[in-house]
Amino acid sequence: MQEATNVAPGRVHSQFEFVRPPINYPVHPYDELLTQSAQRFPENTALVFKDISLTYRELEALTNSFANALLGLGIKQGDRVCILMTNRPEFIISWFAVARIGATISPMNPSYKEREVAYQLSNSEAVGVVVQNELLPLVQSALSDAPNLKHIITAGPGRPANPGASHSFAELVKNHPPTAPARPEIGWDDLLALPYSSGTTGLPKGVMLSHKNLVSNAYQMTACSRITFNDRLMLFLPFYHIYGTMLMGSGILSGGISILMERFEPVECMRLIQKYKVSLFYSVPPVLVMLTNWPLLKQQDLSSIRHVMSGAAPLAPEVARRFQETTGVLVLQGYGLTEASPLTHINPVYDERLVKLETVGLPIHDTEQKIVDIETGEKELAVGEVGELIVRGPQVMQGYWKAPEATAATLRNGWLYTGDIAALDEEGYVIISDRKKEMIKYKGFGIAPAELEALLFEHPAVADAAVIPKADEEAGEVPKAYVVLKAGNEQVTPQELVQWANGKLAGYKNLKEVEFIDAIPKNPSGKILRRILKEREREKSGQA
């Protein structure tokens, strides 16, 4: 097996031409990230979860057993298998096992409601799903919308209340050998993962990520973050989210120890940091905001942490400064998107003097960037000029699942048009200022206004609706709806609509406010003029 080359960031010319040495990525299927570490560090601890501790040898064996079980069920290369669970060992085992047999993983948000689960199972044409026991009813309620679904595998604590025709993850692993399965040849460009990313035009789109995309990004992340087998990674960010996916893969590739949490809880997180001497802490802005306001933060010993990386949403520089002043731990920002597997930018980790808190950093290894004019997307702009950020590299997706028009609009001549509005400073650092897309960014999660509008139209009292982002100190943005009621429905209250809609949505998509309006502003072709509603909201809140 060819080892990863010792890559280093390229030199930066004054015109921001990045001159880089050639990078020879080890060309292998994704699951060999685990196999390599199992060969090099067989008895090293791979992951810790509650009272469970697995070595790399044990994790490899469990992955083989589950891969053999999947093959025994008839799941084959090219099939789609969804994973619906929180962070736990079964998630990692399932991910690598599905990859090992050449099938495609489609991770699902465990906070989804029935309609969202049904949509992804149907759209991905999944033949199987590995689901946490308590989430099984969501899958069962979606069976009529998922005709391709043949195999339901339940995992995690407890027993499903109504197992039906499901299989037990534990029993499948127990009854299949831990030896490597016979598998077909897996190509570098074969489809590995199909995460779903919300767009501005309605329902989420599957993002097609190949073995090349995710393997390359794992090496990129490990190199630019300088992660080694001596590191201990704090992983509470959900694995179904592309940020968590990246951390899962990078932790395994490095041979380090991954400390898993199902969700962030400050007291338990601090206990784990001190017990395992965590060296790398990965976070999102809402968690750092909460910690900076947490009275007990000053009492915590975080001296083992080399740096905190924040991603998924912009981090206010003042929050980073306050955290650093309180803890003495370096905070830096990274940037990426599902369509880039996800990482494209990060601040330098090797010298605190090179970190710029107001930026998302420099392009990572083997990644090119441009700022282009917003109107045509062609003219490259100069330093300080604001335009759309576009990137190119081996981590950029193949396209959107069953969406050729959306793919053509986002991928042009090998460049990924991010939809984020940005500028370069004089040293090539990227400053994100706004989004071209109309996505609402809630705690790092994208919410499509059109999806919420479509739901509101299902209410019998709603004649028209528009959803916009409303500024929120803790979450960044929250969705607010402007609604036109049908005549004769004046008795309906905003609170009733909020409660009705939120019963049908994952928690992070919940509407925070509904305001009634006489008419939704639109252009002659019928497109909602959200900027007018945003201006109305700013005036109402007294913002400049």
ZIKAMO-V412902 format. One record per residue. N is the residue number from 1. RES is the residue in one small letter. NEAR is the number of other C-alpha atoms within 10 Angstrom. Layout:
BEGIN
[[N & RES & NEAR] [N & RES & NEAR]]
END
This chain:
BEGIN
[[1 & m & 8] [2 & q & 9] [3 & e & 10] [4 & a & 13] [5 & t & 13] [6 & n & 8] [7 & v & 18] [8 & a & 14] [9 & p & 17] [10 & g & 16] [11 & r & 12] [12 & v & 14] [13 & h & 11] [14 & s & 10] [15 & q & 11] [16 & f & 18] [17 & e & 14] [18 & f & 19] [19 & v & 12] [20 & r & 15] [21 & p & 13] [22 & p & 10] [23 & i & 13] [24 & n & 13] [25 & y & 17] [26 & p & 15] [27 & v & 17] [28 & h & 17] [29 & p & 22] [30 & y & 26] [31 & d & 24] [32 & e & 19] [33 & l & 21] [34 & l & 22] [35 & t & 22] [36 & q & 19] [37 & s & 21] [38 & a & 23] [39 & q & 12] [40 & r & 13] [41 & f & 17] [42 & p & 18] [43 & e & 13] [44 & n & 19] [45 & t & 20] [46 & a & 28] [47 & l & 25] [48 & v & 19] [49 & f & 15] [50 & k & 11] [51 & d & 5] [52 & i & 9] [53 & s & 15] [54 & l & 18] [55 & t & 18] [56 & y & 26] [57 & r & 21] [58 & e & 18] [59 & l & 25] [60 & e & 27] [61 & a & 20] [62 & l & 25] [63 & t & 30] [64 & n & 24] [65 & s & 23] [66 & f & 29] [67 & a & 33] [68 & n & 28] [69 & a & 22] [70 & l & 24] [71 & l & 17] [72 & g & 12] [73 & l & 14] [74 & g & 13] [75 & i & 22] [76 & k & 18] [77 & q & 20] [78 & g & 16] [79 & d & 19] [80 & r & 26] [81 & v & 30] [82 & c & 29] [83 & i & 25] [84 & l & 27] [85 & m & 27] [86 & t & 23] [87 & n & 22] [88 & r & 22] [89 & p & 19] [90 & e & 22] [91 & f & 22] [92 & i & 19] [93 & i & 20] [94 & s & 23] [95 & w & 30] [96 & f & 25] [97 & a & 26] [98 & v & 30] [99 & a & 26] [100 & r & 27] [101 & i & 25] [102 & g & 27] [103 & a & 23] [104 & t & 29] [105 & i & 28] [106 & s & 26] [107 & p & 25] [108 & m & 24] [109 & n & 19] [110 & p & 19] [111 & s & 17] [112 & y & 19] [113 & k & 19] [114 & e & 17] [115 & r & 15] [116 & e & 20] [117 & v & 24] [118 & a & 20] [119 & y & 16] [120 & q & 24] [121 & l & 26] [122 & s & 19] [123 & n & 15] [124 & s & 24] [125 & e & 17] [126 & a & 22] [127 & v & 21] [128 & g & 22] [129 & v & 26] [130 & v & 26] [131 & v & 28] [132 & q & 24] [133 & n & 21] [134 & e & 17] [135 & l & 18] [136 & l & 25] [137 & p & 15] [138 & l & 19] [139 & v & 21] [140 & q & 19] [141 & s & 15] [142 & a & 20] [143 & l & 16] [144 & s & 12] [145 & d & 16] [146 & a & 22] [147 & p & 13] [148 & n & 16] [149 & l & 21] [150 & k & 16] [151 & h & 19] [152 & i & 23] [153 & i & 21] [154 & t & 25] [155 & a & 25] [156 & g & 19] [157 & p & 9] [158 & g & 9] [159 & r & 14] [160 & p & 18] [161 & a & 10] [162 & n & 12] [163 & p & 16] [164 & g & 10] [165 & a & 10] [166 & s & 18] [167 & h & 16] [168 & s & 19] [169 & f & 20] [170 & a & 14] [171 & e & 13] [172 & l & 19] [173 & v & 20] [174 & k & 14] [175 & n & 12] [176 & h & 17] [177 & p & 17] [178 & p & 19] [179 & t & 14] [180 & a & 15] [181 & p & 18] [182 & a & 11] [183 & r & 14] [184 & p & 11] [185 & e & 11] [186 & i & 20] [187 & g & 15] [188 & w & 16] [189 & d & 13] [190 & d & 21] [191 & l & 25] [192 & l & 31] [193 & a & 26] [194 & l & 24] [195 & p & 28] [196 & y & 25] [197 & s & 20] [198 & s & 20] [199 & g & 19] [200 & t & 16] [201 & t & 15] [202 & g & 15] [203 & l & 20] [204 & p & 20] [205 & k & 22] [206 & g & 23] [207 & v & 25] [208 & m & 25] [209 & l & 29] [210 & s & 26] [211 & h & 25] [212 & k & 26] [213 & n & 27] [214 & l & 27] [215 & v & 29] [216 & s & 24] [217 & n & 27] [218 & a & 27] [219 & y & 23] [220 & q & 23] [221 & m & 24] [222 & t & 20] [223 & a & 21] [224 & c & 20] [225 & s & 19] [226 & r & 12] [227 & i & 21] [228 & t & 16] [229 & f & 18] [230 & n & 12] [231 & d & 20] [232 & r & 26] [233 & l & 26] [234 & m & 25] [235 & l & 25] [236 & f & 22] [237 & l & 23] [238 & p & 23] [239 & f & 26] [240 & y & 21] [241 & h & 20] [242 & i & 24] [243 & y & 24] [244 & g & 19] [245 & t & 23] [246 & m & 20] [247 & l & 23] [248 & m & 22] [249 & g & 25] [250 & s & 27] [251 & g & 29] [252 & i & 26] [253 & l & 25] [254 & s & 23] [255 & g & 27] [256 & g & 23] [257 & i & 27] [258 & s & 25] [259 & i & 23] [260 & l & 23] [261 & m & 21] [262 & e & 16] [263 & r & 13] [264 & f & 15] [265 & e & 11] [266 & p & 15] [267 & v & 12] [268 & e & 10] [269 & c & 18] [270 & m & 15] [271 & r & 13] [272 & l & 18] [273 & i & 24] [274 & q & 15] [275 & k & 9] [276 & y & 16] [277 & k & 18] [278 & v & 22] [279 & s & 20] [280 & l & 21] [281 & f & 20] [282 & y & 19] [283 & s & 22] [284 & v & 20] [285 & p & 24] [286 & p & 20] [287 & v & 17] [288 & l & 21] [289 & v & 20] [290 & m & 14] [291 & l & 17] [292 & t & 21] [293 & n & 12] [294 & w & 11] [295 & p & 9] [296 & l & 11] [297 & l & 18] [298 & k & 14] [299 & q & 9] [300 & q & 14] [301 & d & 15] [302 & l & 20] [303 & s & 15] [304 & s & 15] [305 & i & 22] [306 & r & 18] [307 & h & 22] [308 & v & 22] [309 & m & 20] [310 & s & 24] [311 & g & 22] [312 & a & 24] [313 & a & 21] [314 & p & 23] [315 & l & 23] [316 & a & 15] [317 & p & 16] [318 & e & 12] [319 & v & 20] [320 & a & 23] [321 & r & 16] [322 & r & 17] [323 & f & 22] [324 & q & 16] [325 & e & 13] [326 & t & 13] [327 & t & 17] [328 & g & 16] [329 & v & 19] [330 & l & 19] [331 & v & 27] [332 & l & 25] [333 & q & 29] [334 & g & 23] [335 & y & 24] [336 & g & 19] [337 & l & 16] [338 & t & 23] [339 & e & 27] [340 & a & 24] [341 & s & 29] [342 & p & 26] [343 & l & 26] [344 & t & 28] [345 & h & 25] [346 & i & 26] [347 & n & 27] [348 & p & 21] [349 & v & 20] [350 & y & 13] [351 & d & 9] [352 & e & 13] [353 & r & 8] [354 & l & 11] [355 & v & 21] [356 & k & 19] [357 & l & 19] [358 & e & 18] [359 & t & 27] [360 & v & 25] [361 & g & 25] [362 & l & 26] [363 & p & 27] [364 & i & 26] [365 & h & 23] [366 & d & 23] [367 & t & 19] [368 & e & 18] [369 & q & 23] [370 & k & 25] [371 & i & 27] [372 & v & 23] [373 & d & 17] [374 & i & 16] [375 & e & 9] [376 & t & 7] [377 & g & 15] [378 & e & 12] [379 & k & 13] [380 & e & 14] [381 & l & 16] [382 & a & 17] [383 & v & 16] [384 & g & 15] [385 & e & 15] [386 & v & 20] [387 & g & 27] [388 & e & 27] [389 & l & 28] [390 & i & 23] [391 & v & 21] [392 & r & 20] [393 & g & 21] [394 & p & 19] [395 & q & 27] [396 & v & 29] [397 & m & 24] [398 & q & 19] [399 & g & 21] [400 & y & 22] [401 & w & 18] [402 & k & 14] [403 & a & 12] [404 & p & 11] [405 & e & 10] [406 & a & 15] [407 & t & 17] [408 & a & 12] [409 & a & 10] [410 & t & 19] [411 & l & 21] [412 & r & 12] [413 & n & 8] [414 & g & 15] [415 & w & 17] [416 & l & 22] [417 & y & 20] [418 & t & 19] [419 & g & 18] [420 & d & 18] [421 & i & 21] [422 & a & 24] [423 & a & 25] [424 & l & 25] [425 & d & 14] [426 & e & 13] [427 & e & 14] [428 & g & 22] [429 & y & 22] [430 & v & 27] [431 & i & 22] [432 & i & 20] [433 & s & 15] [434 & d & 15] [435 & r & 16] [436 & k & 15] [437 & k & 14] [438 & e & 21] [439 & m & 22] [440 & i & 26] [441 & k & 24] [442 & y & 24] [443 & k & 20] [444 & g & 20] [445 & f & 18] [446 & g & 20] [447 & i & 27] [448 & a & 25] [449 & p & 26] [450 & a & 21] [451 & e & 18] [452 & l & 25] [453 & e & 19] [454 & a & 15] [455 & l & 15] [456 & l & 23] [457 & f & 14] [458 & e & 11] [459 & h & 13] [460 & p & 10] [461 & a & 19] [462 & v & 17] [463 & a & 15] [464 & d & 18] [465 & a & 25] [466 & a & 23] [467 & v & 27] [468 & i & 24] [469 & p & 22] [470 & k & 22] [471 & a & 18] [472 & d & 12] [473 & e & 10] [474 & e & 15] [475 & a & 19] [476 & g & 20] [477 & e & 20] [478 & v & 24] [479 & p & 25] [480 & k & 23] [481 & a & 26] [482 & y & 21] [483 & v & 25] [484 & v & 18] [485 & l & 21] [486 & k & 12] [487 & a & 9] [488 & g & 8] [489 & n & 11] [490 & e & 9] [491 & q & 8] [492 & v & 12] [493 & t & 12] [494 & p & 16] [495 & q & 12] [496 & e & 10] [497 & l & 20] [498 & v & 18] [499 & q & 13] [500 & w & 15] [501 & a & 17] [502 & n & 18] [503 & g & 11] [504 & k & 16] [505 & l & 19] [506 & a & 16] [507 & g & 12] [508 & y & 19] [509 & k & 24] [510 & n & 20] [511 & l & 20] [512 & k & 14] [513 & e & 16] [514 & v & 20] [515 & e & 14] [516 & f & 14] [517 & i & 14] [518 & d & 10] [519 & a & 14] [520 & i & 19] [521 & p & 16] [522 & k & 12] [523 & n & 8] [524 & p & 7] [525 & s & 6] [526 & g & 9] [527 & k & 10] [528 & i & 16] [529 & l & 13] [530 & r & 17] [531 & r & 12] [532 & i & 13] [533 & l & 19] [534 & k & 15] [535 & e & 13] [536 & r & 12] [537 & e & 17] [538 & r & 14] [539 & e & 11] [540 & k & 9] [541 & s & 11] [542 & g & 8] [543 & q & 8] [544 & a & 6]]
END
